[in-house]
Amino acid sequence: MSNNKDLYFKVLKLLKEKNLTQTQLAEKIGITQSSLSKILSGKYSTKITTAQKLAKVLNVSADYFINSDEKNSKKENIEDKNYLNLTSKMELLEEKMKRYEAENALLRKELELIKNELGKNKKILKLQKQ
């Protein structure tokens, strides 16, 4: 199996080409985005079956992930790797922002309900004082 750094950049390059996010890829191969992230970072070892699923979804041969390709590794320049790394980080941040925006919208609705309830209570108290 190619080292995880090679795997990471190979997957990121293919994701960019296929216009997929890591989350979408993880769903397609039947694992969580967190597990995929750990596989790509080297925290989890990559099983052959996972490499095969990755290959199938990304439309490449399993050898593309299994064998370390020294020629390709040397050809990859630093700018490409930095770009792919930043793109991946940006996608993760965008996904987090979407989750927070959804949570924020729910909190704003809850706050509005509380304000409305508070307004009703103030009116009731004014009427009771009169």
Buried (B, 14 or more C-beta within 10 A) or exposed (E): BBEBEBBBBBBBBBBBEEEBBBBBBBBBBEBEBEBBBBBBEEEBEBEEEBBBBBBEBBEBEBEBBBEEBEEBBEEBEEEBBEBBEEBBEEBBEEBEEEEEEEEEEEEEEEEEEEEEEEEEEEEEEEEEEE
